[in-house]
Amino acid sequence: MSTADRLEIADLFARLAHLLDEHRHDDAPSVYHDDIVVRSPRGELHGLDEVTAFLKQSRVEGERTQHVHGDVLVEVDGDSAQATANQLVYVCRGGEAPYRRSGLRVTCAAVRTPVGWRFGEMRITLVWMREN
């Protein structure tokens, strides 16, 4: 198992967080494979176009988010890998304190592509949520 592969896959989580927090939804191909499948408490999405459209439509004007990943574990097997991370999500308006916080468990399958590693499958599980 290559350390470079493990680092690149772990880096996908950071790139995903920045993409979500900065609302750069058109950059989804930089972290997701064309055939991505995302399963979450909000439902199931199939394909890059569907995921990108969902991200765009779920944006709430004036709302800011901060996604933080930790405890990232990666197991590489050739051109595929399994990765897990804990994700903390903070949602706020302007410079105010967060009015919603949640802890999620993210489990992913990643695939090696000609342009680097990409998430091919993602399962997002809500562990806890707190709203003010």
N, C-alpha and C positions, 0 to 999 in steps of 0.2 A: 504494500500500500504506500503510495507516494504522499509525502507530507505536503507537497504542492497541491495535490488534488484535494486533500482534506482542508487546507487553508482556503482554496478557491470556493469550495462548497460552503464552508462556514461564512465566507465573505458574502455569499448570496443572501444570508439573513440580514446583514447590515445594509446591503444595497436595497433589499425589499423595504426595510424600515424607512430609509431615506425617500424612496419612491412614494411610499404611502404618505409620509408626513409632509412632503413637498408637493403633493398632488401631481406628480409627473407620471400620470397613468399611461401616456403614450410610450414610456420607457419600459413597459411591462415585458417586452421581448428580451430585455437585458437580464431578467431573472427567471422568467417562465418559458417553458418549452411550448411550441405551437399546439401540442396536444394535451396541455395541462388539464388536470381534473382537480378541482378544489371542493372539498367537503367541509362544511362548517355548520354551526347552529343556524345560520341563515339559509341553508340549502346547499345545492350542488351545482357547480358550474363546469362546463365542458368547453375546452378550447380557449385559445388566447383572445379571440374576439369577444367571446362572452365574458371572460374575466375582466378585460379592459372596459367593456361597456358597463359592467356592474360597478367597478371602481369609480368610474366617472359619474354615474347616476347616484351613488351613495354619498357623494360629497355634500356636506351641509355648509352653506354660505356662512362665514364668520366663525366656523368651528375649526379648531386646530387640534392636531393629534401628536402624540409622541409615542413611538413604538420602540421598545427596548428588548433586545434578545439576550438571553444568558443561558448558561449550562448547555452549550451547543455540543452535541456528540455526532460524530460522522464515522460511518463504516463504509469503505470503498471496496467494491468487488468489480474490477475491470472497468467497464464503461458505465456502470450503474453504482448507485450509492444510496444508503439510508441515512437520514439525518433527523435529529430531534432538537428542539430548543424550547425553553420557557420564554413566553412573550408577555411583557407588561405593556398595557395600553392606557395612556392618559388622554382624556378628551377635555378641552377647555375652550373658552371664548376669550379672545383678546389676550390680555396679560393676566387674566384671573386664574385662580387656583382651579385645578381640574374638578369638574362636576361629576365625572364618571371615570372609574378606574376598573380595570379588569386584568385578570391573570389567565393566560391561555397556554395550552400545550400544543405545539406545532410539530407534526410528524410528517416527514417528506421523503419522497423518492426523487433522486436527482439522476439526470442522464448527461453523459458527455456528448456534446455536439461539436460541429466544426468551429463554432465561435466560443466554446467554453462550456462549463457546466451550467445546467438550467434545471429548475424544479419541474418535474414531470407530473408529480402527484403531491397533493398537500391535504392533510387532515388537520383541522383546527378544532380543538376541544376547549370549551369554556370550563375553567376550573372554579373561578369566583368572579363576582362583580359587585361593585359598590357604587351607588348613585347618591349624590347629596340632595 
